[in-house]
């Protein structure tokens, strides 16, 4: 794995399930479910201990020199702080320099989390400094291998103090193993059942005839004007573990294609990299009944839903549902 090629430090490495607050934390690995869960657990523990917790979230590629110093400086009321810096694999040079200069003794009532997907060597100098710090913690979030997926399910139930039959584990992995967030959500649904032990029959009862509900299916139904059907697909997707951010990404791609050709009379299939048949019979046809104001409303709702899904609101599902309904009404409130 990429990170291990240049591991030089003394930071203590723990698995994502054991994530807990510490002044300096590196969340490293490409399994987004693990990294987002680890960060959420850290945030929830800090928030439970101190409701007045100040939370700062920064995209590493948008970081401006001096921001880190400003965020960790003591506030007027000395409230504890959590600073989350996402996407260090895309970080600015300023973040590398400011991050390298952090001193643990300066982090009074402050937790800094650097999240790096491990998909590039960008930020290596910063990672080396963190890993060489005795007081730092690295949370391992490597992509889950096929051979480890059964153990993931078993651990998920064990953590909740519940039993699951091996046949049920295999059934879950067969049904949801290609998507870890979906697999985890399926486990959570089964944990909500009062059965003493989860067996294959229970898995079949919940998921035997599950619907394939992807972001594209949701968007297609909404764009065709079938708001109710789109909502059913959306809710099923969310209940079976589809990530709201991924659904929003799929919807955003569809809207982007529409916006690109909305006022371009010369647009054709080549403009979007699709066949002329798909362009004329599906994409161009989907613009019927749309106007500029409607598109602007939808794009604003898309931005609101994206922000909510990334932590701005407690219930991002509501914003996502409103977005789907707005699309089905061609941007009319």
Secondary structure, DSSP 4 states (H G I P E B T S, - for coil): -HHHHT----PEEEEGGG----SEEEEE-S-HHHHHHHHHHHHHHHHHH-TT-EEEEEEGGG--TTHHHHHHSPPTT---EEEEEE-GGG--HHHHHHHHT--GGG-TTEEEEEEE-SSSSTTHHHHHHHHT-TT-EEEE-PPPPGGGHHHHHHHHHHHTT-EE-HHHHHHHHHHHTT-HHHHHHHHHHHHTS--SEE-HHHHHHHHTT-----HHHHHHHHHTT-HHHHHHHHHHHHHTT--HHHHHHHHHHHHHHHHHHTT-TT--HHHHTS-HHHIIIIITGGGTT--HHHHHHHHHHHHHHHHIIIIISS-HHHHHHHHHHHHHTTT--
